[in-house]
């Protein structure tokens, strides 16, 4: 893929506070960076990890006024691999996800459950369930009295599901999407496990959460999902979600600053485009406003007195999309093919672009936490974690 800065940066990049992470051949390792005027400014002198940066009080204001930061190169250099490689803009943070937070995806999870992972049965089940369940769920606040009424009605009809329980019940589904350091960045390959024949991208807004629970900003994510695997059994969630290169994050973290606030984030629209080498194309757009739980509520369910994340966390807010466009044949719905290019975009967050490959053909993940610590120590940065 040939990408340029103009392809991935937010439309208002000149006034955005964007934090990223690159592998610098000159530095011999990963560096947190500030994006300014298309340049990548090294933040290692402030903190050598993005996780540590997020703990700095008043970080966005400090970055807005910072001067004299070393210039590592341009965003274009990193996208082209000219001495720099664009990485996921996170490192030591826990990578968590909230599931079943949009009405359409709730319906599709129930369909997966009913189909037992068989995509050939999905269309008939969808035709039966969507008119009943879909209309019942839209606009229902999770955990509300209205949600309890809907539950009683659907239970009486024999249509209640474990997915609806976490979708509109009082307790959100929060699970681990990937291990710290395992996420891939914009321009990298994303992986589909070779056992899967029914899978899809999961475009999501991703919150950046400090260790004290403060939400600092957001980015985009692709929580690649194996529909047939999870559909066979919800107990296979880990196998469906956490695989080599199955989590993409980026291109950059945008911190709340100036006009970019949580209120603005809650109103963004996210677009999806999948382009295949077979000529297949699928597009769509969805609104964060349709989420069943406020992002701040999901963050509180993630991090609280009962569960802490001392290195901070990022939280996928759930997918707004349930791709159903037929690909391999009538009634078969959507599934990925090797070589698909997935673009997830929002004007204020930029564009995350990845190519789909098999997990066993993607580069193996070898640079974990111990490797990072050894690398920083060798570079004299161990005290800036």
Phi, psi and omega in degrees: 000136176253109181242150176237164180305321181295339179281333191243340184279152175300157182294334180250036184308323181302333180252002181273146172264104186246126178245135180222194182209132180228154168267120181255120177296324180294319180280338180079028180173187182281145179225131170288143185224154170255132178268121179217120179053040177079002179256156180250108186260127187289126180256010184300332180292334177274312177197139185273355176233150176293323177304313179293322178303318184296344179272354181285121178297137178066030186302313184300316179296320180297315181294325180297333184252356187296140177227162174073016179283139181299139180266117181273341184144193184256164173300321177299320177301315182293321180290331181267354180075028179270080180082350180223149173231130179284124180254170169301139186279030178222161177221281187275355181294147170294142181250102186244163181216144173258129182257156171056057183249001177232144187303314183297320180289332175299315180300316182293325177295321178294321178297316177303315181298314181292325182280350181056035176085002181265107183296334180293340179266352190295318186297315181295320179292320179299316181298329181279316189270321189304315181298328182275304185288315184302313180295330181287331189269332187296129178079009180268115178293132180299137177078004183273170175298323177300319178298321179293324177295316179298320179299316180298319180295313182291329174296318179297329180273357182073026184247006181288151186215155174301331179287324176290328179300315180277343180284315182234001176283181184288335185250124179284155171277117176237120182224168178274121180274320182204167178276153174306136179082357185268346184288149176255162184255186179297134180094348181274166173282143171249151191251138170247125181298135184296346178282349188266136175242001181216105187209171182198160171285155174233090180290129184215152166277138185239122178279148172253117188240125178285165184299337179269006178095354179293130177272118188264338184168204186202167174210191178250155178214156172236104180267073185314134188231141175258100187292323181290325181291310179294327180295329177296321179194134177297340179288351176266016181307314181300319179290329180284335190251320192252093180225172179303123177061025183271002181230115178248137181224138176146196003286329182219157171280130173255120182274147175296126181190139178062234183282348182270106185232174176299321179300318178294318181299320182294348181252003183289158172247143182241132179251152178232137174220126176241125180237123182254156176294345178274007181089355179291142175217137178224132179228159176188166178215142179216161187249137174300334182299342182275001183294145184276345178228143176296141177307320180296325177293319178297320179296323178292326177287334177286308190234118183200191182297339181269348183204117183247157176226090186296340176260012182079179181207159165243145186231112172292131187269005180102149183274141177271349189251146172225081186298127181230004181297126182299140180234305184271355180160162182302130178082359182273344180070195183266142164209157181285153166240149177303135180098351176304141171254124183251125177242122176243123189219150171210133187308324184269352181242349178097204183226128177257119185237130180215154176256140183272129175224172171288147182300326181278359174253349175283155176304137177294145176277114182236343184261089181259200185295316179297320178297320178296315180298318178296320180296314181294323178297318180294334180267004180073027184244012185299334181271007181241027180284000000 
